[in-house]
Amino acid sequence: MAEASVFELAVVGAGPAGLSAAVAAAERGLMVALVDAAAQTGGQYWRHPDEQHLSAFSRPESTGHHHWTHYRDLRARLRRAVDGGRLVHLAARHVWRIDRIDSLLVLRTTPASDVERAGAGVPEADSRDVRAERVVLATGAYDRQLPVPGWTLPGVMAAGGVQALLKANQVAAGRRAVVAGTGPFLLSVAAGLADAGVEVVAVCDANALSRWAATPLRAIQEPGKLWEGLGYAATFLKRRIPLRTRSVVTSMTGSGRVSQVTIARVDAQGRIRQGTERVVEADLVALGWGFTPQLELAVGLGARTRVDVDSSLVAVADADQRSTSPGVYLAGEVTGIGGAVQSCAEGELAALTAAVDAGRADDARRRARLRRRIARGRRFAVGMHRASPVPAEWPTWLSPDTTVCRCEEVDAAAVRTTVTALAADDPRDVRVTARPGMGLCQGRVCGFSLSCLVSAEVGRPAEPTDLEPLVKRPLAVPLTVAHLAALADRKD
């Protein structure tokens, strides 16, 4: 099938939310474009080995995945939609900007990395626009990091990065590991490492498990999560993995690579209990403090935002996944971190809503069921965030020379001095003065921690107006000058 000149719906992202949206929309009769940066579907959650070379891997493609049967069903439905001419899958493509031109949304795309481009069969210099009447943004999230002394050493990684290596490449990033941060994701990473033969010497959660007791009704909203937890508990017992609650990694040292990790006990606010420090040897530290929604495209289109329970900036969607920007629907982590099951439900609901708005027949009962499912997942997510907050006193762990922004090499002292001596009173002021978040990653790594440090200094929580400048980027991904120059010859 030749590509449509104008699609009825474009979906950005092929993780749980985007894949569900694309399939549901195509099955409702819409002409759909699915655009994703990876060469194969699945997103971060269902990241898996190269389907074209599975014989090169020692373990099955589904190693370490939950809900794999559901993913395989979605993948099969996607292929049927592509074969049936209702859907075009543009793999290995970044969407670097979305513009409104007349009544259409124009997705500016560019090829992703050379490896992904080759795997998806994308021509070397290929660059194109995707025109659509409506768009579902299912752009997912990335690891949220907090700086601590030594976190820039080789061998110190984001927990999500450690798991990605295991899932996609079946590679363990070290031999002796400490997994630290907060939240249930730590258990998944530690169990995966242990099953891969890594010695996990400690799993440190900054919060106490008893915090779940404060919201027992929220905890039972997702029975499947409880079963997953029991599976992790069995792995911990089998592998003799020590779980240390109200414990954090306060520093890491090593020559050329991390080799020693200092662990300490903390109180409920995250203040270090003096005298509880101890040092363990490890060549891998996986740090996980939750996830931050990827909002560049949503904010660029003018979607309203809010600060969620976990202090992350998220985009606002109504009960049917419509954003405040006309023709733009939101699904998955972009509306708040809630997990894959909820993301799938949001993606399907966004697609059904878009189909109704495009004049297709409504399935009111199905949409009502999805709304109830999403509400239940949201109740669980709120309980999870309340049970696993970033400790309020984590800034006290930092030494003055602790790097906050790796790209621009800005330390904690520079951030604090900018607030106290130069009267910068919000993250944007600090950013333009001391330059944290102005480097290659554009604040994706340091943005959250920067906002927390500024809030601690000025004595007030961050508001959407404080955080939006940290995610508002005219170019959503790095782009070559050649691609920008090519726009000069266009009439649109």
Secondary structure, 3 states (H helix, E strand, C coil): CCCCCCECEEEECCCHHHHHHHHHHHHCCCCEEEECCCCCCCCCCCCCCCHHHHHHCCCCCCCCCCCHHHHHHHHHHHHHHHHCCCEEEECCEEEEEEEEECCEEEEEEEECCHHHHHHCCCCCCCCEEEEECCEEECCCEEECCCCCCCCCCCCEEEHHHHHHHHHHHCCCCCCEEEEEECCCHHHHHHHHHHHCCCEEEEEEECCCHHHHHHCHHHHCCCHHHHHHHHHHHHHHHHHCCCEEECEEEEEEECCCCCCEEEEEEECCCCCECCCCCEEEECCEEEEECCEEECCHHHHHCCCCEEECCCCCEEECCCCCCECCCCCEEECHHHHCCCCHHHHHHHHHHHHHHHHHHCCCCCCHHHHHHHHHHHHHHHHHHHHHHHHCCCCCCHHHHCCCCCEEECCCCEEHHHHHHHHHCCCCCCHHHHHHHHCCCCCCCCCCCCHHHHHHHHHHHHCCCCCHHHHHHHHCCCCCCCCCHHHHHHHHHCCC
